[in-house]
Amino acid sequence: MPTRPDYFDQARKSVRRKLRDKLSYKRRTKEVKCTLTRQDYAHLLRHAAGAGMRPATYLKRAAMAYMGQQYLVPDQLEQTMLKLIYELSAIGNNLNQIARKANFFQKVTVFDLREAKRLTSQLEEAVKTFITRPTTR
């Protein structure tokens, strides 16, 4: 075990973090109970399982997201959205490079137009795929 001061600083920070987490749990003193129909409870169980959470945790996060006017997005969908954003960014960069080249040389080649059309089609296809099948990518 190293005896460097930074090791002790890290250990101290780790102990403080654990204590802070324990204390924040104890600060949660209010409890809210609700009654659901069998259908609503089954619906809650399906969504919670899909999100990989316990029903109470899912319900709390959904309520807090709703009150904060935010979306509670499942992890798989969030990863798909991040991939789509990356693809859109890459395609946009390619189109921008074509536009810069066209402006610099004051002319556009047939190849540049075909490439721009291909990239635009690829962009449209990525969006269509995401909209029609958001969790299968």
Residue, then its C-alpha position, 0 to 999 in steps of 0.5 A: m500500500p503506497t503511503r503517498p499523501d494523495y493515496f490518503d486524500q483519495a481514501r479520505k474523499s471516498v469515506r466522506r462520499k460514502l458518509r454523505d451518501k448515507l446521510s442523504y438517504k437519511r434525509r429522505t423522511k417523507e413517504v408517499k403512498c398511492t393505490l393502483t389498479r391491477q392494470d396500472y400496476a402491471h403497466l408500472l411493472r413492465h415499464a420499470a422492468g424495461a428500465g431496469m429499475r424497481p417499481a418505486t424507483y421508476l415511479k419516483r423518477a417518472a414523477m420527478a421528471y414530469m414535474g421538472q418537464q423532462y423526459l424519463v428515457p430508458d437507457q437503451l433509447e438514450q444510447t440509440m439517440l446518442k448514436l443518431i446524434y453522432e451520425l447526424s453530426a458526422i453527416g453534417n460535417n461532411l456536407n459542410q466540407i463539400a460546401r466549403k470546397a464549393n465556396f473556395f473553388q467557386k464551382v461544384t463538381v458532379f461528384d460533389l453534388r452526388e455525394a451531397k445527395r447521398l449524405t442527405s439520403q443517408l441522413e433521412e434514412a437514419v432519422k426514419t429508422f430511428i423514428t420507426r424502430p427506436t429501440t432496435r438499433 
